[in-house]
Amino acid sequence: MIKLDIINEVVNKTGITKTKAELAVETVFESMKKALAGGERIELRGFGVFNVRPRKTGIGRNPRTGAEVNIPPGKAVRFKPGKELQSID
């Protein structure tokens, strides 16, 4: 599923115009990005939780040359599915 599929689903379910649906979906995604960039936790009941966690420094390898590469510390977005999403068959 891509963003356009989500927009089309909003149009089909609500009957609003595609332009307004696209604006609504973009607004939701932008507010989620802004919250995660600020280190906030996003909890969507029945779906899951997004949060930002620190990533440790590591050593990786270049697959072509085999040379070691230092991986700098950083932050990574993590998603933990909720109970309802985990029980999908």
C-alpha positions, -999 to +999 in steps of 0.1 A: +000+000+000+013+034-009+002+069+002-020+073-029-039+042-018-045+058+016-057+090+000-081+071-023-095+051+007-102+084+025-120+097-006-141+065-009-150+064+028-158+100+034-168+114+000-146+145+003-126+157-027-093+141-036-075+174-029-089+177+006-081+140+013-045+145+001-042+176+023-056+156+053-032+127+048-002+149+043-011+169+074-012+137+095+021+125+082+038+159+086+026+162+122+039+126+129+073+135+114+075+167+135+066+149+167+091+121+161+118+147+152+111+164+186+116+130+204+079+125+212+061+092+213+031+086+191+006+061+203-023+051+180-046+029+201-054-004+183-026+002+159+008+006+176+034+030+190+061+049+172+091+062+192+126+074+186+154+054+202+191+060+202+213+038+180+247+028+192+280+032+174+290+002+155+314-013+130+301-025+097+317-039+066+317-028+030+303-058+012+324-051-019+358-045-003+354-061+031+368-030+046+356-020+081+333+011+083+325+030+114+287+035+119+281+067+138+256+069+167+222+083+158+185+079+163+161+054+147+123+053+146+109+022+160+074+008+157+058-016+181+024-030+168-006-030+192-024-061+203-051-058+176-025-055+148-005-085+161-035-107+161-042-103+123-044-137+106 
